[in-house]
Amino acid sequence: MTLQAKSIPAQTVDIDLDHRSYGIHIGAGLLDAPDSYRDLPAAHSAMIVTNNTVAPLYGGRLQRALESRFRQIHTVTLPDGESHKTWESLNLIFDALLSRGCDRKTVLFALGGGVVGDMTGFAAASYMRGVPFVQVPTTLLAQVDSSVGGKTAINHPLGKNMIGAFYQPERVICDLDTLNTLPVRELSAGLAEVIKYGPIADMAFLDWIEEHMGQLMARDPGALAHAVKRSCEIKAWVVGQDERESGLRAILNFGHTFGHAIEAGMGYGAWLHGEAVGCGLVMAARLSHALGGVDAAFVERLTRLVQAAGLPIVAPVLDAHDNVGRYLALMRVDKKSEAGEIKFVVIDRPGNAVVRTAPDALVAEVIEASVHV
């Protein structure tokens, strides 16, 4: 089923960061609308950064929408996939900027999913020590999470998103119509990031997700619009209080410590980011229960919801000889870790998350239980 969201009114969620504040525009038909790009910084040139999957679908449409604002519009097309979130791909952006004489006012447009958005943002933060950029996310995961909040990065073989910068976009434009072309697997991956917002901040939203999972999986326009808007509202509230993840913002990583270990251990791209996060949500819920924060019924409820979204609930074996050791080693290079001590986002009561450490033996029990479901 495809999404027909023309009747969904456009809405804006504001990120309040003083002079770095910006709006997240959510609606149908925004990609083609010149008004979506009104009041952006004035510049002679723009560069669209996209990938070889998205470019044929939406590259020309974005270029045409920008023609009234920029005299020159360049495009750089990257290879698609998490495995290409590397220095090599980042340098393709820098090569294009330099070879085409782009100056420090050039506006970059990230057209694609989370990989494109993260790399474009990192390039914008670095090129000539900072140029403006706009997020135009075309996946559910990017619309509800990665395009919002200014985290930019590339991966390192030893850890996900370990090299990057905090750098806020000028605007985020979430055109719900782009979800028409999203593969089912990518839709499910995005739902992992939607689901996480309930346990950490809004149990009423978790109730709503449970009630509307069928509509979300069927791409019902109204359901997707609400899911994107509420997810962005929660993230905007968190980021507005803690832009650089010195405290509260870490709760947005619920499920991600386990999930990032899965991604790095299996090789980037073997599982989609959202698939790893979905399984990580179940593992983090189990750890929350082991630490006394939630009951077994909560773990079962979240597990059923993750499974209903088409996401894996059984963790992969990363090392046949020392699986627990491999997980622990990978989690020790997580960005939240300090002095080799792993920190986990856990639920201390439904709707409220905290960052805690846990004994290795307890974490080992969670890992073992998760691979032998």
Buried (B, 14 or more C-beta within 10 A) or exposed (E): EEBBBEEBEBBBBEBEBEEBEBBBBBBBBBBEBEEBBEEBEEBEBBBBBBBBBBBEBBBEBBBEBBEEBBEEBBBBBBBBBBBBBBEEBBEBBBEBBEEEEBEEBBBBBBBBBBBBBBBBBBBBBBBEEEBBBBBBBBBBBBBBBBBBBBBBBBBBEEBBBBBBBBBBBBBBBBBBBBBBBBEEEBBBBBBBBBBBBBBBBBBEBBEBBBEBBEBBBEBBBEBBBBBBBBBBBBBBBBBBEBBEBEEBBBBBBBBBBBBBBBBBBBEBBBBBBBBBBBBBBBBBBBBBBBBEBBEEEBBEBBBBBBBBBBBBBEBBBBEEEEBBBBBBBBBBBBBBBEEEEBBBBBBBEBBEBBBBBBEBEEBBBBBEBBBEE
